Amino acid sequence: MLVGHIAVALLQHHYLKVDLAPVVAGGLFPDVLDKTMCQVLHLTPSGRMWGHTLLGLALSSLAVRFASGRRAAIGWFAGYIGHLVADTGGQVPWLFPFASYEFKPSPGFREILKRFADDRREILIETGLLVWGLLWARHSAQANASTGNR
């Protein structure tokens, strides 16, 4: 869920030393693309389709590289791959469209939120990861402020 993907991106920012904005953007992009195409525009049957593929990872990373440079592309790539790995508890169509996948219809936003709210284990894991990520982000910001780095 969103909270977990932000948490993973914050931890990647800290441990991999990648820029914050691109790692968070890359970490959220697969869901922004696929959930919008499925649940808002009704163009795809699943909320895990084009954005949840290695092809999507490669093409978007190249686009970020050309638009914003190497450093931003590295952060984007890290966030994006972190998102895909975090989603491996469910179906991730890594090789689509080069391999066949059965795309089951996605539930709506209301159903997704209800399932999340009903799963205490997932709430605890994602909240714990978010707190850990926020603590490291705060620590990094304080360290940078004390050394004059930005």
N, C-alpha and C positions, 0 to 999 in steps of 0.2 A: 504494500500500500504506500501511499505518498510519504507518510512519516518515515517508513523504513528506507525508502529510496533517498530521502534527504539525509537521513542518518548515515547511510553508506557513503554518500558523496562527501559529507563532512569528515568522516574518518579517512577517506581517500585523500582529501585535501591535506589532512595532518600527516598521515603516514607516508604517502607517496610524494608529498611536497608539490602537488599540482595546484594551479590557480583555482580559487574558489568558484568564481562565476562560471567558467566553462565546465567544471566537474559537476556542479549542481545542475546546470542546463542539460548537459549530456545525460545525467542520471535521471532526469525527468522526461526527456524527449521521447523515448519509446512509448510511454503511456500517453503523453500529450497527442502524439500523432495517431496512435492506434485507437485510443478511446474516443477521440474526436471523430475519426473516420467511421467508427462503429456506432457510437451512441448518440452523436450529435448529427452527423451528416448521413448516417445510415448507408454508407457506401461499402462496408465490409461486414461479414457475419461475426467477426470476432474482435475482441479488444486486444488480442495479441496476434498481430499479423505482420504487416510490412515493417513496422518499427522494431519488432522483436526478432530481427534476422541479422546474420552476419553481413548481408548485402546492405541493409540499412545502416549498420555500424560503419562499414567501409565508405559508402557514398556520403553520408553525413560528415564523417571525419575529414574526408577530402574537401568537402565544401567549406567546413570551418577552417581548414588549413589555408585554403586559397583566400578566404574572406578575412581571417583574423590572425593568421600566422601559425608557426609551428608549436609554440608554447600553448596557445589556446587549444589547438587540435589535440595535443597530448592530454590536456585536462578533460576535454570533451570525450575522447576515446576512453579514458579511464572511467569516467562517470557512466558512460553508455554501457561498457562491458560489465561494470559493477551492477548496473540495473538488470542486465540479462542474467547474470549469475544469481542475483538475489531472487529472480523469478523462477528458478529451476525447480521449485516445489510444485509447479504446475507445468503445463505445456509451453515450451519455448520453441517456436519453429525456426531453429537456427539456420537451416539450409533452404528455407522457402525463398524463391519459387523453384529452386533446382531439385527439390525433393517434395514428395506429396505429404500433406498433413490433413487430418480431419479437423476442420475448424468448427467447433461446437458453438452455437449461439451464445453470446456473452450476456450475462445478466445486466440489468440497468444499474445506474448509480445508486439508487435507493437499496437495491438488493445487495450490492457490493458493500455498502456501508453497514447494512444490517448484519451481514456475515462477519465483517470485521468486528463489529461491536459485540457479537456473540462469541467470539473466539478470544478468551482471556489470555491464552498462551501467546497468540500473535500480538495482542495489545502489549503485553509485558515485554516481549522481545523487541518490538519496534520502539516502544517508549524507552527501554533501557539503552538501545543503540543510539537513539536521538539524544538522550541525556549525556551519554559518553561522547558523542560527536560534538555537542554544544560545549561541553567542558573543555575539550581539546581546542575548539575554535576560539573560545574565550582565552584560554591559556596562550595560544598562538598570537592573538591580537595584543594581549598584554606584553608578551615577549617582544613583539615587533615595536610596540609603542615605547618600551623602555630602551630599546637599542636605536630608535630612530628610523627603523625600516618601515616601509609601506608596501 
